Amino acid sequence: MNVAGEYDLFADAFPTDLLPEVFSVVIDEWPKSPRPEGNPLENRITNRFVGHVANAMRRKRTPKFKFLLRPKLADPESDSASGEIDIYIHSFSPHPDAYFVFECKRLNVQYDSGFATEASAYVGPEGMGCFISGQYPTTCDCGGMIGYVMDGNVPAAILAVNRALQATLAQLRLQPPHELTRATIMGDDDGVHQTIHERNPHDLLIYHILLPY
């Protein structure tokens, strides 16, 4: 597998040395992005955010990747799509596997009926589980989660996600330390976390960015 250089236009996977720049774009552009008022579902939030990031990328002189909104997953054995990806980031390699995926979920949501951390949904089959099950193929052995923290309390959201991780160790094949830890790829920047999951032939690394709404 060739993931060697950020300028490799023929890489057959998303170049991992571009990931810090991808994560920085998400973190830097989030405060500038317009957001729906009220208590919107994650699709509405993601729609506006990806639109904003696409405009921001247009202003870059030499963008190395592009953000795409919810492309369908094609299944050669079916007449219909097998799912869709929330945020699909493609490098400028023409190879179909040169992409990185974000799944997006809300956290710390206030409903009419009361407050819910939604951490179980974040770590569940339609959250982190999309990577564990293989629904989201990851040729670079990594994927990403974005958590929209609706009450803005990111430390509390991290605690809730860690509790949910402890309850789903086996399902997620979670490797120690069994909680969100600072992403080593980002150095001293504590805005990105990671978890490691057992998978053959290589472990799967999931990066987590929790954004205060």
N, C-alpha and C positions, 0 to 999 in steps of 0.2 A: 504494500500500500504506500502510495506516495503522498505524504502530507508535508513535504519538505519546504518550503519557502513561501512567504506571503506573495511573491511575485510569480509563482509557478502557475502559468495559465493552463496547464494540462494536468493538474492534480486530480487524482481519482477519489478524493475525499476532501471535505472542508479543511483547509489548513489550520491546524490548532494554534499556530502562532498568530493568527488573526483574531482569536477569541478575546484577548484583552481589549482590543479595539472595538469589537462588537459590544462587549459588556459596557465599555465606557460610553458608547453611543447611547445605549439604553438608559444608563444612569444620568448622563448629562442632559439628554433631551426630555426626559420624563417631566421635570419641573416646568418646562416650556410648553408642554403639549396641552391643547384644549381638552377638557374633560366634560362628559355629560353631567348635568346636575342631578341631584337626588341620589338614588341608590341603584345605579344602572348595573345590568348584568355584564359579565366580563367581555362578551362579544362587542357590545357598544363601546366599551372602554378601549378595547384592542383596535377596533376600526379606526378611531380617531388617532390613537397613538401611532399606528403604522403609517397612516396618512401623513402625520406630522414628521415622522422619521424619514419618510420618502422625500419630502420636501427639503429636509435638512441635508440629506445625502446629495441632492441635486446641487447644493451649494459647494460641495467639496470638489476640489480641483481634480483629484484622482481617486475616486471611490474604489474600494477593493471588493465590495460586496453590496448586495441589495436586499432590502426587506420586502417580502411579499406576504399578502394577507390570505390566509385560509385556503391554500390550494387543496384540491381533492386528491385522495390517494387512490390510484388506479389498481385494480385487481385483474390479472390476466385470466382468472377463472370465473369472473363475474361480469354481468352486464352493467352493474352499478358500482359507484365508488365505495371503497371499504372504509372511508372516513375522511377527515380533513385535518390539516395541521393549522394551529392557531397562527403562529408566525414562522415563516419559512425564510431562511437567510441563505442566499446562494452566492458563492464566489463567482468569479468570471471565467472559471474553467467551464468548458462545454460539457464536461462529464456529468451525467445525471445524478451521480452520488456526491457531488461536491456541494453539500448543503449542511446547514445546522438548523435545529428545530427548537422552538420555544413552545411549551404548553402553558396556558395562562389560566389562573384561578383567582377567585376572590378569597380574602381572609378577613376575619373580624368584622362580620356583617351584622348590621342591626336591622332586623325584620320587624314587622308590626307585632309579631308574636313573641319577640324577644331577641336576645343577642346570641350569635353562633360564631364560633371560631372558624368553622368550615375547614379545619385542619384535616379532618378525616377524608374529605373530598380531595384536598390537595395531594395527599399521599395515596389516594385510592386508585381503582382501576382506570378512571377517566382523568387522572392527574399523573403523578409519577408512574403509575402502573402502565401507562401507554408505552413507556420506554422499556419497562421490565418484560412486558408481554411480547414485545417485538412489533406492536402495531405501528410504532414509529421506528423505521429502520434507521440505524445510526452507524454509518460507515467510519466515522472518526471516533467511535467508542465513547461518545459523550452526547449529552443533550442538555436542554435548559428548561427551567421552570421560572415563570414570572408570577409572583404573588402580589395582587393589588390589595394592600392593607387598607380597608375601607375606613377604619377609624384613625388611621395614621400611627397607631402604636406598634411599630415594627418590633421592638424587644418582646412585647407580649405575644405577637404573632410567631416569633421564633420559638418561644417557649411552648406554644400550642403545637406547632409543627413537630418539635422534638418529642413531645408526649405522644403524638400520633405515630411517629416513627417507632418509638419503643413498643407500641402496640401492634406493629405490622412488620417486625424484623424478618420473619420467615417469608412472608409474601413478597417483600421487597428485596430479599436476599442481601440485606444491608450488612456491610462490613463495619468493624469497629472504626471509630468510637460510637457508632449508632446514633449520631446526631449531626445537625448542621455544624460544619466547621469552616473557618475562613478558607477561601479558595487559594491554593498555593500559586496558581497561575497569575494571580493579581498582586503578589508581593504583600506590601503593607496595607493595601486598600481593603477595608473590611466591608465593603458594600456588596460583595459577592461571596456566597457560601457554596459548599460542595458536600455531596454524599457519594460513597463508593458502593457499588453493588456487584455481587458475584455473577459472572456470566462467562460462558465459554465462547471462543478461546481466550478472550481478554475481558477483564473487569470493565464495568460500565461506570462512567463518571457523570453525575448529574449536577449541573451548576444551578444555583438558586439566587434570584434577585428579588428581594421583597421591597416593593415601592409604596411609600405612604401616599394615600389618596387625599 
